[in-house]
Amino acid sequence: MDISAQVICIGNEIMLGHIANTNASFVSNKLATIGIKTSKHLDIPDNSEVIISSIRKALSESDIVILSGGLGPTVDDITLECISIALNKKLIFNKKIASQIKAHFKRRQIAMPENNMRQALIPEGAMPIENHIGTAPGLIIPLTPIIPLPFMGEGRGEGKERVKVRVLLAFPGVPHELYPMFEKTALPYLRKNFPTGRIIKSRVIKITGLSESKVNELIEDILKLSGNVQMGIYPHPEEIHVKITVFEKNEKIALSVITKIQKKIQDRLKDYIFGYDNEKLEEIIGKILLKSGKTLAIAESCTGGLLANRITDISGSSKYFKLGLVTYSNESKNKLLSIPLGAIKKYGAVSKQVASLMAKNVRLLAKTDYGIGVSGIAGPSGATHKKPIGLVYIAFTDKSNTICKEFHFIGTRELIKYKSTQAALNMIRKETS
């Protein structure tokens, strides 16, 4: 059965671009795990007319409508009142929710403002979802009847009617409140009451070292697959994601289809693929270094410690990452890494020679198996005719060999720094695999 859902996120802060809307992607991702595909995302302001009309329109189009935002205690939190008007349902004071709100403030030893009691009002017929972090409860509001439809069930005959069940769910907009409430309560409810008879399974293949257009060229015929398969290609900084989504009766069949498509892509992209799904490049090299028992030290200039930060974001990285130096100035390169000032003057701080010395000397200093040196021009100043913004040298060394590669990145200062770390991590991956 095809079941459609819409996600409506409410808040002036979203419309003004003050915060990123991560709730819509989270909810849609979770819905997909139970075979429900989101048909529409909608961001709207804290405006009663807009909220009421959006709720009514969404319910006329979809089986499931999920709201986030506007359930707080302040004057601009008007979602609850709008739900009441849109559904023509009275707001009823719920003593249990009121007790939970009071207990929340008592635990924190804070006097409760009176306006928090607004959050104990729920539309008639609604099932509250307890909020273990904040004070605003979530809501599940079943809505029947909406539209009578011909019943086509076996053994009951055609021409009869069944009621098309719909539901409105509402959650606070704070992500760390919404996420556990949705997973623990709403998702089981939807799985039970809106069975689809299918699952939606996805696999993300992560590629680095190739442009989006080159990836597209290499697997263009695979990207055109249709039917129960949906393909997508998505660019990220120095990284391309190819997503396989399959709509099937059960997980076993879905995984079988995904595996066959994945194998075709692997055969064509080979070692440009570094990981899958939620894996990060820094996580991959961590696994490689742990398995081999090898150690790493790095010396950074233009990346300003970002490479070390990404490496140490992985739990257990102390087992293989021994030293990270930010040698930003010529003096620090000389004093900490023993790079002769004469060499820096002759070749320039941004050069193959200096980046190679950074890698060699930090490895010797830390007594590690591998060393990395990164030097470049992140901009927006510091460029010359011969050395433009985005020029970056990355060197890798071990006990017997040193390689240094030249890169030309495009983007903002922050983006160039990130792309440099991505290239450095990929160099570690390829040289140590």
Phi, psi and omega per residue, in radians:
M1 nan 2.313 3.092
D2 -1.450 2.123 3.105
I3 -2.116 2.257 -3.088
S4 -1.883 2.618 3.135
A5 -2.369 2.610 3.022
Q6 -2.202 2.536 3.108
V7 -2.077 2.111 -3.137
I8 -2.009 2.102 3.135
C9 -1.893 2.221 -2.979
I10 -1.954 2.294 3.050
G11 2.776 2.290 3.077
N12 -1.063 -0.570 -3.106
E13 -1.132 -0.531 3.078
I14 -1.267 -0.776 -3.095
M15 -1.146 -0.533 3.136
L16 -1.490 -0.085 3.132
G17 1.377 0.271 -3.119
H18 -1.308 -0.495 3.077
I19 -2.325 2.676 3.077
A20 -1.493 2.443 3.125
N21 -1.526 1.688 3.106
T22 -1.684 -0.226 -3.088
N23 -1.124 -0.710 -3.091
A24 -1.076 -0.771 -3.127
S25 -1.191 -0.659 3.116
F26 -1.087 -0.887 -3.101
V27 -1.076 -0.795 -3.123
S28 -1.100 -0.676 3.109
N29 -1.094 -0.744 3.137
K30 -1.215 -0.665 3.096
L31 -1.071 -0.666 -3.131
A32 -1.073 -0.523 -3.123
T33 -1.176 -0.320 3.097
I34 -1.981 0.342 3.004
G35 1.462 0.211 -3.137
I36 -1.799 2.154 -3.124
K37 -1.723 2.313 3.113
T38 -1.356 2.218 -3.111
S39 -1.601 -0.369 -3.078
K40 -2.774 2.436 2.926
H41 -1.904 2.385 3.137
L42 -2.398 2.187 3.030
D43 -1.813 2.241 -3.117
I44 -2.380 2.757 -3.116
P45 -1.440 3.027 3.057
D46 -1.369 1.259 -3.118
N47 -2.304 2.125 -2.993
S48 -1.052 -0.748 -3.134
E49 -1.102 -0.741 -3.140
V50 -1.158 -0.754 -3.111
I51 -1.127 -0.819 -3.114
I52 -1.086 -0.842 -3.122
S53 -1.151 -0.630 3.140
S54 -1.165 -0.702 3.109
I55 -1.106 -0.836 -3.110
R56 -1.100 -0.752 -3.138
K57 -1.146 -0.756 -3.125
A58 -1.095 -0.705 3.136
L59 -1.211 -0.414 3.085
S60 -1.378 -0.259 -3.067
E61 -1.896 -0.487 -2.967
S62 -2.293 2.774 3.120
D63 -1.372 -0.603 -3.068
I64 -2.211 2.243 3.069
V65 -2.165 2.191 -3.081
I66 -2.077 2.155 3.138
L67 -1.858 2.557 2.945
S68 -2.381 2.439 3.088
G69 1.773 2.649 3.033
G70 1.418 0.332 3.125
L71 -1.813 0.162 -3.109
G72 -1.313 -3.039 -3.058
P73 -1.639 -0.021 -3.013
T74 -1.584 2.965 -3.021
V75 -1.113 -0.463 -3.135
D76 -1.522 -0.015 3.085
D77 -1.558 1.632 -2.996
I78 -2.033 0.117 -3.054
T79 -1.068 -0.738 -3.098
L80 -1.044 -0.816 3.128
E81 -1.118 -0.651 3.137
C82 -1.174 -0.662 3.076
I83 -1.074 -0.762 -3.141
S84 -1.014 -0.776 -3.137
I85 -1.245 -0.792 -3.088
A86 -1.062 -0.627 -3.090
L87 -1.729 -0.077 -3.087
N88 0.997 0.849 3.137
K89 -2.158 2.397 3.127
K90 -1.247 2.647 3.019
L91 -1.597 2.230 -3.074
I92 -2.061 2.353 -3.139
F93 -1.255 2.237 -3.106
N94 -1.895 1.961 -3.051
K95 -1.134 -0.622 -3.121
K96 -1.140 -0.767 3.114
I97 -1.122 -0.705 3.115
A98 -1.027 -0.731 3.116
S99 -1.134 -0.669 3.132
Q100 -1.160 -0.676 3.116
I101 -1.141 -0.777 3.118
K102 -1.084 -0.717 3.134
A103 -1.134 -0.609 3.104
H104 -1.014 -0.821 -3.127
F105 -1.272 -0.587 3.122
K106 -1.123 -0.732 3.122
R107 -1.075 -0.627 -3.127
R108 -1.508 -0.041 -3.140
Q109 0.977 0.803 3.117
I110 -2.195 2.418 3.089
A111 -1.164 2.318 -3.085
M112 -1.451 2.143 3.031
P113 -1.132 2.500 -3.099
E114 -1.035 -0.585 -3.060
N115 -1.174 -0.216 3.082
N116 -1.175 -0.358 3.124
M117 -1.186 -0.286 3.032
R118 -1.001 -0.535 -3.064
Q119 -1.315 -0.084 3.085
A120 -1.572 0.004 3.078
L121 -1.534 2.293 3.092
I122 -2.359 2.600 3.115
P123 -1.111 2.526 3.127
E124 -1.005 2.381 -3.136
G125 1.511 -0.069 -3.106
A126 -1.451 2.580 3.027
M127 -1.829 2.027 -3.122
P128 -1.292 2.572 3.039
I129 -1.925 2.120 -3.069
E130 -1.180 2.406 3.102
N131 -1.824 1.932 -3.077
H132 -1.508 -0.055 -3.106
I133 -1.980 -0.836 3.137
G134 -1.928 -2.777 -3.081
T135 -1.901 -0.333 -3.090
A136 -1.440 2.061 3.087
P137 -1.292 2.726 2.963
G138 -1.511 2.980 -3.089
L139 -2.399 2.414 2.939
I140 -2.066 2.078 -3.071
I141 -2.142 1.707 3.087
P142 -1.185 2.447 -3.091
L143 -2.251 1.906 3.064
T144 -2.573 2.601 -0.183
P145 -1.449 2.718 3.045
I146 -1.991 -1.105 -3.122
I147 -2.326 2.061 3.060
P148 -1.197 2.356 3.128
L149 -2.205 2.614 3.051
P150 -1.022 2.333 3.118
F151 -1.563 2.188 -3.062
M152 -1.941 0.281 -3.069
G153 -1.186 2.555 -3.092
E154 -1.121 2.330 3.054
G155 1.511 -0.072 -3.105
R156 -1.930 -0.137 3.074
G157 1.423 2.597 3.099
E158 -1.456 2.819 3.095
G159 1.700 -0.379 3.042
K160 -1.310 2.985 -3.133
E161 -2.188 2.605 2.970
R162 -2.165 2.828 -3.132
V163 -1.588 2.269 3.087
K164 -1.450 1.946 -3.091
V165 -1.398 2.377 3.041
R166 -2.285 2.854 -3.109
V167 -2.563 2.506 3.017
L168 -1.985 2.237 3.073
L169 -2.065 2.468 3.140
A170 -2.311 2.446 -3.101
F171 -2.399 2.698 2.978
P172 -1.090 2.703 -3.073
G173 -1.410 -0.250 -3.119
V174 -1.205 2.043 -3.034
P175 -0.956 -0.755 -3.066
H176 -1.284 -0.135 2.958
E177 -1.607 -0.783 -3.101
L178 -1.100 -0.803 -2.989
Y179 -0.979 -0.959 -3.118
P180 -1.170 -0.594 3.125
M181 -1.108 -0.747 -3.118
F182 -1.172 -0.785 -3.073
E183 -1.201 -0.708 -3.017
K184 -1.443 -0.502 -3.032
T185 -2.093 -0.958 -3.044
A186 -1.151 -0.778 -3.088
L187 -1.087 -0.817 3.071
P188 -1.069 -0.645 3.110
Y189 -1.087 -0.822 -3.118
L190 -1.179 -0.662 3.117
R191 -1.068 -0.706 -3.104
K192 -1.313 -0.737 -2.987
N193 -1.665 -0.236 3.134
F194 -2.290 1.073 -3.131
P195 -1.168 2.360 -3.092
T196 -1.793 -0.336 -3.078
G197 1.289 0.251 3.120
R198 -2.664 2.938 2.992
I199 -2.213 2.757 3.037
I200 -2.004 2.048 -3.095
K201 -2.089 2.371 -3.112
S202 -2.223 2.699 3.019
R203 -2.423 2.270 3.092
V204 -1.836 2.189 3.076
I205 -1.797 2.175 -3.041
K206 -1.834 2.267 -3.029
I207 -2.204 2.485 3.008
T208 -2.461 2.632 -3.120
G209 1.717 -0.054 3.097
L210 -2.249 2.606 3.073
S211 -1.374 2.861 3.110
E212 -1.053 -0.742 -3.115
S213 -1.138 -0.618 3.135
K214 -1.232 -0.715 3.082
V215 -1.064 -0.779 3.127
N216 -1.027 -0.740 -3.138
E217 -1.099 -0.711 -3.054
L218 -1.289 -0.487 -3.077
I219 -2.231 0.475 -3.028
E220 -0.982 -0.738 -3.124
D221 -1.150 -0.593 3.122
I222 -1.224 -0.659 3.136
L223 -1.136 -0.316 -3.117
K224 -1.557 0.041 3.112
L225 -1.044 2.524 -3.107
S226 -2.426 -2.737 -3.090
G227 1.343 -2.160 3.124
N228 -1.415 0.043 -3.122
V229 -2.018 2.350 3.060
Q230 -2.169 2.167 -3.118
M231 -1.907 2.607 3.087
G232 -2.630 2.616 3.095
I233 -2.221 2.236 -2.990
Y234 -2.327 2.144 -3.129
P235 -1.457 2.506 3.019
H236 -2.383 2.901 3.139
P237 -0.987 1.986 3.137
E238 0.961 0.570 -3.095
E239 -2.779 2.373 3.099
I240 -2.117 2.344 3.089
H241 -1.917 2.265 2.997
V242 -1.919 2.123 -3.072
K243 -1.931 2.240 3.060
I244 -1.850 2.156 3.073
T245 -2.146 2.274 -3.072
V246 -2.168 2.370 3.080
F247 -1.890 1.922 -3.071
E248 -2.483 3.012 -3.085
K249 -1.199 -0.641 -3.130
N250 -2.604 2.980 -3.045
E251 -1.158 -0.633 -3.117
K252 -1.064 -0.830 3.127
I253 -1.134 -0.749 -3.126
A254 -1.059 -0.776 -3.139
L255 -1.145 -0.613 3.110
S256 -1.115 -0.773 3.112
V257 -1.110 -0.801 -3.131
I258 -1.060 -0.764 -3.108
T259 -1.053 -0.711 3.138
K260 -1.132 -0.762 3.128
I261 -1.179 -0.725 3.132
Q262 -1.048 -0.716 -3.139
K263 -1.085 -0.705 3.108
K264 -1.091 -0.736 -3.142
I265 -1.178 -0.719 3.122
Q266 -1.066 -0.696 -3.131
D267 -1.096 -0.495 -3.090
R268 -1.664 -0.606 -3.067
L269 -1.710 -0.281 3.022
K270 0.819 -2.211 -3.002
D271 -1.410 0.117 2.958
Y272 -1.282 -0.314 3.059
I273 -1.413 2.207 3.141
F274 -1.981 -0.304 -3.101
G275 -2.999 -3.086 -3.065
Y276 -2.424 2.629 3.040
D277 0.930 -2.023 -3.044
N278 -1.604 0.105 -3.118
E279 -1.165 2.452 3.084
K280 -1.892 2.713 -3.110
L281 -1.066 -0.696 3.131
E282 -1.148 -0.507 3.088
E283 -1.248 -0.684 3.141
I284 -1.104 -0.818 -3.132
I285 -1.206 -0.500 3.055
G286 -1.070 -0.759 3.125
K287 -1.130 -0.696 3.130
I288 -1.094 -0.813 -3.098
L289 -1.200 -0.666 3.097
L290 -1.110 -0.753 -3.121
K291 -1.139 -0.676 -3.112
S292 -1.480 -0.283 -3.098
G293 1.301 0.300 -3.123
K294 -1.571 2.782 -3.091
T295 -2.137 2.809 -3.006
L296 -2.403 2.514 2.979
A297 -2.348 2.599 -3.129
I298 -2.360 2.614 3.023
A299 -2.181 2.151 -3.075
E300 -2.052 2.602 2.996
S301 -2.125 -1.399 -3.032
C302 -1.142 -0.418 -3.126
T303 -1.454 -0.178 2.961
G304 0.995 0.520 3.130
G305 1.706 -0.057 -3.118
L306 -1.139 -0.624 3.116
L307 -1.127 -0.795 3.108
A308 -1.100 -0.647 3.133
N309 -1.106 -0.776 -3.134
R310 -1.138 -0.708 3.138
I311 -1.123 -0.740 -3.093
T312 -1.443 -0.032 2.998
D313 -1.201 -0.287 -3.113
I314 -1.608 2.191 3.127
S315 -1.060 2.363 -3.135
G316 1.549 0.083 -3.087
S317 -1.169 -0.307 3.122
S318 -1.138 -0.299 3.131
K319 -1.285 -0.390 -3.112
Y320 -2.231 -0.317 3.133
F321 -1.763 2.020 -2.979
K322 -1.860 -0.502 -3.088
L323 -2.751 2.390 3.025
G324 -2.328 2.148 3.138
L325 -2.058 2.370 2.996
V326 -1.797 1.669 -3.126
T327 -1.736 1.367 -2.979
Y328 -1.360 -0.630 -3.118
S329 -1.694 2.860 3.060
N330 -1.097 -0.662 -3.129
E331 -1.086 -0.726 -3.131
S332 -1.206 -0.601 3.078
K333 -1.112 -0.659 -3.137
N334 -1.283 -0.857 -3.033
K335 -1.317 -0.698 -3.062
L336 -1.566 -0.544 -3.073
L337 -1.983 0.029 3.104
S338 1.006 0.598 3.046
I339 -1.485 2.115 -3.093
P340 -1.018 2.372 3.101
L341 -1.072 -0.505 3.105
G342 -1.106 -0.682 3.130
A343 -1.199 -0.679 3.116
I344 -1.148 -0.717 3.134
K345 -1.164 -0.675 -3.080
K346 -1.245 -0.814 -3.036
Y347 -1.750 -0.395 -3.045
G348 1.661 2.592 3.140
A349 -1.090 -0.570 3.094
V350 -1.704 1.625 -3.092
S351 -2.815 2.818 3.096
K352 -1.098 -0.691 -3.074
Q353 -1.111 -0.816 -3.099
V354 -1.237 -0.742 3.112
A355 -1.051 -0.670 3.118
S356 -1.158 -0.726 3.098
L357 -1.139 -0.639 3.092
M358 -1.045 -0.809 -3.138
A359 -1.127 -0.824 -3.123
K360 -1.084 -0.841 -3.003
N361 -1.292 -0.564 3.097
V362 -1.246 -0.552 3.074
R363 -1.146 -0.774 3.115
L364 -1.131 -0.697 -3.132
L365 -1.111 -0.737 -3.086
A366 -1.570 -0.163 -3.112
K367 1.005 0.855 -3.117
T368 -1.874 3.013 3.115
D369 -1.345 -0.626 -3.083
Y370 -2.243 2.659 3.060
G371 -2.378 2.570 3.097
I372 -2.226 2.399 3.053
G373 -2.197 2.314 -3.119
V374 -2.268 2.167 3.095
S375 -2.515 2.331 -3.114
G376 -2.955 -3.000 -3.128
I377 -2.104 1.855 -3.086
A378 -1.503 -0.309 3.108
G379 1.427 -3.073 -0.013
P380 -1.392 -0.078 3.078
S381 -1.942 3.082 3.062
G382 1.657 -0.057 -3.103
A383 -1.492 2.722 3.014
T384 -2.250 3.064 3.135
H385 -1.062 -0.688 -3.108
K386 -1.475 -0.418 -3.100
K387 -2.227 1.551 -3.053
P388 -1.386 2.946 3.041
I389 -1.051 2.351 -3.140
G390 1.711 -0.132 3.073
L391 -1.300 2.141 -3.107
V392 -2.414 2.353 3.045
Y393 -1.925 2.293 3.121
I394 -2.212 2.182 -3.119
A395 -2.023 2.511 3.069
F396 -2.212 2.391 -3.134
T397 -2.434 2.603 2.941
D398 -2.252 -2.832 -3.043
K399 -1.211 -0.357 -3.040
S400 -2.112 -0.217 -3.010
N401 -2.645 2.626 3.070
T402 -2.316 2.275 3.041
I403 -2.128 2.592 3.102
C404 -2.406 2.301 -3.117
K405 -2.056 2.558 3.117
E406 -1.770 2.313 3.139
F407 -2.183 2.626 3.056
H408 -2.237 1.758 -3.094
F409 -1.715 2.657 3.123
I410 -2.112 2.445 3.084
G411 2.473 -2.958 3.102
T412 -1.254 2.992 3.087
R413 -0.979 -0.812 -3.118
E414 -1.105 -0.702 -3.107
L415 -1.211 -0.690 3.109
I416 -1.118 -0.708 3.098
K417 -1.073 -0.782 -3.119
Y418 -1.156 -0.781 3.135
K419 -1.056 -0.616 3.116
S420 -1.115 -0.747 3.126
T421 -1.178 -0.610 3.123
Q422 -1.121 -0.757 3.122
A423 -1.161 -0.666 3.124
A424 -1.145 -0.768 3.117
L425 -1.106 -0.686 3.124
N426 -1.174 -0.603 3.087
M427 -1.121 -0.736 3.098
I428 -1.061 -0.794 -3.138
R429 -1.011 -0.847 -3.070
K430 -1.241 -0.609 -3.088
E431 -1.440 -0.292 -3.096
T432 -1.913 -0.143 -3.121
S433 -1.252 nan nan
